[in-house]
């Protein structure tokens, strides 16, 4: 069996890391993949650190545990770099994606000697420009797709548009803003 792609998300309650994780699972499922998307809860309150996981494969995956050696890590809140070992178990063949206005080289000193690829995206700025508020999960979702390649980008954008049109049928401005956030994020991810 081919190893599934494993992604670990780090965020804070209320930032949408769990939602982004589940949207990625939906998008991968729509493209014919086998998927798992699930959160791990500690204290369930706004601002508390949360972790969520994706396992995406071309074959059915019999493993149903947390992910300890992810291929990719997505950090929705850069303040977690100071309090959570976000690189624990992270494959150096994969990448870490951090929501920050800083360049990848400026983030590397906070990553406990991680030698793999470091990617950054200013999800706050993008979401404020496209959605009018700080909703970092949509830009981080797009960055995760771009960096990991788990879903073909054009198919991902089409599937997300259909999902948003269903979810926000009475709010077309929300659909447009989210679509702009997705496409802009895929263009602006910095690789380092």
C-alpha positions in Angstrom: 0.0 0.0 0.0 1.2 3.5 -0.9 1.7 5.7 2.1 -1.1 8.3 2.5 -0.2 12.0 2.6 -0.6 13.2 6.2 -1.1 16.8 7.3 -1.3 18.2 10.8 -2.9 21.5 11.4 -2.1 23.8 14.4 -4.4 26.7 15.3 -6.3 28.3 18.0 -10.0 27.8 18.7 -12.1 30.1 16.6 -9.6 30.5 13.8 -11.0 27.9 11.5 -8.2 25.3 11.5 -10.7 22.5 12.0 -13.0 23.8 9.3 -10.1 24.1 6.9 -9.0 20.6 7.7 -12.6 19.3 7.0 -12.8 21.4 3.8 -9.6 19.8 2.5 -11.0 16.4 3.2 -14.1 17.2 1.3 -12.1 18.6 -1.7 -9.8 15.5 -1.7 -12.9 13.2 -1.5 -14.5 15.1 -4.4 -11.4 14.4 -6.5 -11.6 10.6 -5.9 -9.3 10.2 -2.9 -9.8 8.3 0.3 -9.8 10.8 3.2 -9.7 11.3 6.9 -10.2 14.7 8.5 -10.5 15.0 12.3 -9.7 17.4 15.1 -8.1 16.7 18.5 -9.6 18.7 21.3 -8.1 19.9 24.5 -9.9 22.6 26.3 -12.7 23.7 24.0 -12.5 27.4 24.2 -11.8 30.4 21.9 -8.0 31.0 21.6 -7.0 27.6 23.0 -4.5 25.6 20.9 -6.1 23.0 18.7 -4.8 20.3 16.4 -6.5 18.8 13.4 -5.4 16.1 11.0 -5.8 15.0 7.4 -4.9 11.6 5.9 -5.4 11.6 2.1 -4.7 8.5 0.0 -5.4 6.9 -3.4 -6.3 3.7 -1.5 -8.4 2.9 1.5 -6.4 3.6 4.7 -6.8 1.2 7.6 -5.0 3.5 10.1 -7.2 5.6 12.3 -4.9 7.3 14.8 -3.5 10.7 15.3 -0.7 11.7 13.0 2.7 11.6 14.6 5.0 11.9 11.5 3.2 14.3 9.1 4.3 15.1 5.7 3.1 18.6 6.0 2.3 20.9 9.0 0.0 24.0 8.6 0.4 26.6 11.4 -2.6 29.0 11.3 -1.4 31.2 14.2 2.3 32.0 14.2 2.3 32.7 18.0 2.0 28.9 18.4 5.7 28.7 17.2 6.7 29.9 20.7 4.5 27.5 22.7 4.0 24.3 20.6 6.6 22.1 19.0 4.9 22.4 15.6 7.8 20.5 13.8 7.6 17.4 16.1 7.8 14.4 13.8 7.6 16.5 10.6 9.2 14.8 7.6 12.1 16.8 6.1 10.8 15.7 2.7 7.6 17.6 3.3 7.1 21.2 4.4 5.7 23.5 7.1 3.3 26.3 6.1 3.1 29.2 8.5 0.6 32.1 8.5 2.9 35.1 8.8 3.9 38.3 7.0 7.5 37.2 7.4 9.6 35.5 4.7 10.4 31.8 5.1 14.0 32.5 6.2 12.8 34.7 9.0 10.6 31.9 10.4 13.3 29.1 10.2 14.9 30.1 13.6 11.7 29.3 15.4 11.4 25.8 14.0 13.7 23.8 16.3 16.3 23.1 13.6 13.9 21.8 11.0 15.8 21.4 7.7 12.9 20.8 5.3 11.0 23.3 3.2 9.5 26.3 5.0 6.6 28.1 3.3 4.8 31.3 4.4 1.6 33.1 3.5 0.2 36.3 4.9 -3.3 34.8 5.5 -4.3 37.7 7.7 -3.7 40.3 5.1 -5.3 38.3 2.3 -8.4 37.5 4.3 -8.8 41.1 5.4 -8.4 42.3 1.8 -10.8 39.7 0.3 -13.3 39.0 3.2 -13.1 42.2 5.2 -12.1 40.3 8.4 -9.3 38.1 9.7 -10.5 34.6 8.6 -7.1 32.9 8.0 -8.5 29.4 7.4 -9.5 30.0 3.7 -6.0 31.3 2.7 -4.3 28.6 4.7 -6.4 25.9 3.1 -5.3 27.2 -0.4 -1.7 27.3 0.7 -1.9 23.7 2.0 -3.2 22.5 -1.4 -0.6 24.5 -3.3 2.3 23.3 -1.2 1.2 19.6 -0.8 -0.3 19.0 -4.2 -2.8 16.6 -2.6 -5.5 17.9 -4.9 -5.0 19.3 -8.4 -5.3 23.1 -8.0 -7.9 23.8 -10.8 -10.1 21.0 -9.6 -9.7 22.2 -6.0 -10.9 25.7 -7.0 -13.9 24.3 -8.9 -14.9 22.1 -6.0 -14.5 24.9 -3.5 -16.7 27.2 -5.6 -19.4 24.6 -5.7 -19.1 24.1 -2.0 -19.3 27.8 -1.2 -22.2 28.3 -3.6 -24.1 25.6 -1.7 -23.1 26.8 1.8 -23.6 30.5 1.1 -26.4 30.5 -1.5 -27.9 33.6 0.0 -24.6 35.5 0.4 -22.9 35.9 -3.0 -20.4 38.4 -1.5 -19.1 35.7 0.8 -18.7 33.4 -2.2 -16.7 36.0 -4.2 -14.5 36.9 -1.2 -13.7 33.3 -0.4 -12.9 32.6 -4.1 -10.6 35.6 -4.2 -8.9 34.5 -1.0 -8.3 31.0 -2.4 -6.8 32.1 -5.7 -4.7 35.0 -4.3 -3.3 32.6 -1.6 -2.3 30.0 -4.2 -0.4 32.8 -6.0 1.3 34.3 -3.0 2.7 31.3 -1.0 6.4 31.9 -0.5 8.7 28.8 -0.7 11.9 28.9 1.2 
